[in-house]
Each structure stands twice: as C-alpha cells, then as structure tokens.
Amino acid sequence: MSQSMFSTWAISLGAAESPVSPDQLSNTELVALCQQRLRPERAMFAELLRRYQSHVDKLLYHLAPDWPDRADLAQEVWIRVYRNMRRLNDPAKFKGWLGRITTNLFYDELRRRKRNRAPLSLDAPLNLEDGSIDWDVPAPDPGPVDAMMTQEFYDHLRQAIADLPDVFRTTIVLREIQGLSYEEIADITGVSLGTVKSRIARARQRLQSDLQPYLGG
C-alpha cells in the first residue's frame, strides 16, 4: 500500500511544471525519491545528507571518541548509502538503516585496525558517480546531545563512555545510542547473547558509578 502511495506521489510530482524543492519534502518522501533512480539525484541526495549527517557524526563520535579520522568514516558511510539506496525496502525506516550501515562500517574498521591495517583516508568533497557534493564536516564535538544535557554533565558522560574498555564502550553505544536489540548486537559483534547482556550490564554499572556525583545519589 505504501509503495503505491509513493508511486502516485512521484507521478504527480513529475507532472508538475515546477519541481518541488528538496527541502520542502518530508523525510520519507525525500528517501523515496532518492530510491527512484539507479543512483540518487544529486540535489535530493545532498538534502538527505544535510538532514542526517549529524546522526552519523554523533553515532561515530560515541563509538570511536579517540579516532581522529571519524570524518573519513562518515564519508564512507554516505558513499555506501549512495550506492545501496534501492536496497532499503521501507523509506520510513531510513534512519535505522543508516545507523546499521554506520555501526557495521565502524566494526569492519575496528577489525581491520586490530589486524594492523592502515585505515583508508578519504578526501572531501564527497565524490559520486555523477559529480561531487561539497559538505561541511562538523567539529569533533557533537552538537545535538548538548541540547539534551547540561554541558557539565555531558562532558563527564562523554569522558565516562570514552574511558570504558573497548568492548564495553562499543556494546553500550550500540544499545543505548543506536538502539539495537541484544540479538542485533550479538550478530554485529560476533559474541553470544549472554556476553552481550553481561557487557551491557557491566558498562551501565561502571557509568552509573562514574556519574554518581551528577545523578543526585
């Protein structure tokens, strides 16, 4: 039903004398239009990048707070999105799909680094098959989270997450930031469901202990 709805919408859009500006589209409409071609139209994809770039940056920031090349990873995420847009079955689920691409890329890179392979360095602008898109990479400090927490608490939370052992930090970020299920985390990290639950419990316990002065306890 939803597919026919988007088809009808697309036909009426194509018949309009003045195409709708990308910034006037809803998120779902924008994703649906990006999926109509083998490769997304540049203006549509640039708007998609603008809307969701902070989501990717924030997720990578929490997954790899000490990696100086997170911007390279973020750009690789968008290259994968550009090449695989048509594989997404439901445009309304784009944000979750984007998050999964981001976490899978991070874990792939983490495995490569453990094998002592140098990470691939990418240069802006984002080079696509039909041209390039200039994009401004945000500063390393995340923006959206600041609006939800006081700066002092956020600074301590950020440091507490960064200080977690690698396996605990990755697992708690996948659960609490990305919102993945225990089963999905087990699949991504390649460990048992019991190990995932244990790591999350221990990470939460350590964070609670580290942040106790700021939790009113």
N, C-alpha and C positions, 0 to 999 in steps of 0.2 A: 504494500500500500504506500509506504513512504517513498519507494523508488518511483512509482508512477507520479506521485506528487511532485518530486523533484524534476521529472521529465516534463511534466506540464508547465512547471515554473520556468524551466530552461527554454522551452519553446516560445513562451510568451516574452521572455527576456530577449531572445534572439530576434523576435519580430519587431521589437521596439526601435524607433528611429534613433533615440538617444540611449545608448547602453547605460545601465546602472553603474555608478561608481563603486569600486570595490569596498570603500569604507562605509557604504550605505547598506551593505549586506549583513545579514546575521551570520554568526559563526558557522552554523550548519549549511547555510546557503553558499557561503564562501568555499567551504570544503567541497561541497557537491560540484561547484563549478570547476574547481581545480582538478576534479576527477574526470571531467568530460573529455579531455584530450589525452593522448598518449603521454604527453608531458604538459604540466600546468602552464597556463598563460602567464607571462612574466608579471604583469601588474597584479593579477589575482594572487600569485604566489608571494609577491613582495608584501602584500597586505596580510597574508596569512602569517608570514614570518614576523611582521611587526606586532601582531596580536599575541603570538605565543612564544616569542623569543625569551621573555622574562621567565616563563615557566621552565624552559630548558635550562637557562642560566642558573636559576635557583636550585633546581634539582642537581645539576652538576656541582654546584658550589657545596652542597651538603655531602654529596658522595665523595668529592675529591677536594677538600678545602686547601690542601697543601700542594696541589698541582698548578704550576704556573701557566700551563698551556690549555686551560679549560676552554678558552675561546676556539682553539683548534678543534676540540671535540664537539663543541656546539655547532661549528660549521659542518663537520662531518655528519652530524645528526640531520641537518637540513638537506644535505645532499642525498642522504638515504630517503628522507621524506619525499623529496622531489622525484626520485626515481621510482618510488613504490606507492604513490598516492592511490592508484587504482586498485591496490590490494586491500584497501580498507573497505569493508562491507557496509558499515553504517557511518555516514558522515557525522552523526551526533556523538559518536564515540572517539572523535579525533584526538581529544586531549589525552585520554588514556592510552591510545595507540602511540601517540607521540612520546609519552612518558616511558612506555615499554621500549621503544626504539632507543631512547636515551640511556636507560639503565642497561640494556643489552650491550650497547656500544661501550659504556663505561666498563662493564665486566669483561668484555673482549679485550679492551685496552689494558685492564688490570692484569689479566692473564699474560698478555704479551710482555708487560713490564717485568713480570716475575720470571719470564724467560730471558730477561736482559736484552730485549729488542728495543731499539730506539723508536719512540712514537713518531708517527707521521705528522709533519708540520704543514699546515695549510695556510695559504695567504688570502686575505681579503682582497678584492670583493668576492662574493660567492659566485663561482663560475659554473654556469649551467650550459646545457647543450645549445640553447637558443640565445645566449647572451650572458650577461652578468648583472648581479644586483649588489649595489653598494649598501652596506649595513653598518651601523654603529654598534660596536661591541661595548656593552656596559662596563663600568668599572668593576673590579673584582668583588667589591662589597655588594651584597644583594639589596634590592630596593623593596619589593613587595612585603617582605616579612616585617620590615621596620614599622609599617603602619599597624601591625597587629600586636606589637610588644613595645615596651619602653626600651630605649636604646641600651640602658644599663643591663637590663635582664637579657636582652638579645645578645649582647656581647658575651655575657657569661655562658649563655646557652650554646652559642656558636663555638666557643672555646671548649666547652664540655664535650660537644659532639666531636670536634676535631681531635680531642685527647683520647677518645675511645680507641681501643685496639682496632685494627683494620677490619677484621671480620665482624666485630660488634657494630662498628660505625656503618658499614655497608648494609647490614641487615636491618638496623633500626631506621635508616633513611628509606630503604625500600618499603618498609612497613608504615612508618609514620608520615613521611613526606610524600612518597609516591602512592601510598595506599594500596599496595599489592597484598594479596592474600598470602597466608603461610605457604600454601601449595605452590603459588607462583614464585615465591622467593626461593623455595627449595629447588624448583626447576631451574631458576636462573643461576643460583649459587652452586648447584650440584651437590647439596648435602641433604641429609634426611630431614623429614618434617620435625622430628623430635629435636634435632640440632638447631633448626631454625627457631623453634619456640624457646629453647634454652638460651640462645644468644640474645633474642629479643628481651627476655625476662632479665637477663644479667645486664644488658645495656640500659634498660629502664631503671633498674636498681641503682646502677652507678650514676646515671644522670640525676636521679632524684637525690642521691646523696650529695653530689657536687653542687646542686642548685638549692639545697635545703635552706640556706640563708635568705633566698629570694622567694621562697614558697610560703613564707609565713609560719613555718613549723619550727 
